[in-house]
Amino acid sequence: MLTMNTIQIADVKIGPDAPLAIIAGPCVAESLELCMKVGDALRARCRELGFGYIFKASFDKANRSSIHSYRGPGLEQAMQWFEIVKSELGVPVTTDVHDASQTKPVGGVCDILQIPAFLCRQTDLLQAAAATGKAVSVKKGQFLSPDEMSSVVEKLEESGADKAGIMLMERGTFFGYQRLVNDFIGVNDMMQHGWPVCFDVTHSTQLPGAGGSGSGGGRITGGRPDCAPMLARCAVVAGVQCLFMEVHPNPSKGKSDSATMLSIEQACALLGQLKKLRDAM
């Protein structure tokens, strides 16, 4: 077994001997007010429990199921909002990048650059993210085995990302009936790559293309947010170093991932459960 690295994101440590880290926020940055409301509530709860907290929201949802779906405020506007979130809440910030041209402006503001699952093997994007000097988090593609993420790690390390830190994220694997399946043996396998592993709690409950009905062929993605607490508990027991979840004051009104996000109250209650599990371990 490899020795696992610990990464430092501002004042948040992520690694085997660090407190549980939480990456959370609304799916998309709908407004500065929304970002501040969610970020403030989660920061307070994480501090109460002794967890590290990193704010996350997207400036552009580039892979929506429908071309007519809301994508986000755009790069320039969101970076202004994220600067305010960082300065007023005093927390690190992360967001996803979809193109190499986005990495430099995002890296000028955010503390971690997140690579979406469908883009996890894009060499130019990985190299550009590493070149920012910021930590890079990569979601495992739904089409990849955990072992195949070793090539992603190698690309990042050879591009210099190991200096700031690398993290891998589990968000489920495509199965066959509009459901994602989480392989916890695979989560353990990803830990063997030597870097912290984050478990994506809410995206793992997606029913891709199901439109919330489970029947398939929909123009939006459905979900089973009722299963999110169970998956989060399993991930903590499995020993992951970080959890990712999308949180909204009123998930049903969210402009993206409304079928999978947790409410602020649900997220805060779940974090309390996870604290008890973590302490017991």
Salt bridges, closest charged atoms under 4 A:
GLU30 OE2 - HIS248 NE2 3.19
ASP40 OD1 - ARG43 NH2 2.72
GLU48 OE1 - ARG45 NH1 3.06
ASP60 OD2 - ARG71 NH2 2.78
ASP96 OD2 - LYS56 NZ 3.55
ASP111 OD2 - LYS86 NZ 3.55
ASP200 OD2 - LYS139 NZ 2.72
ASP200 OD2 - HIS203 ND1 2.72
ASP226 OD2 - ARG224 NH2 2.96
GLU246 OE1 - HIS203 NE2 3.28
ASP257 OD2 - HIS203 NE2 2.83
ASP279 OD1 - LYS275 NZ 3.43
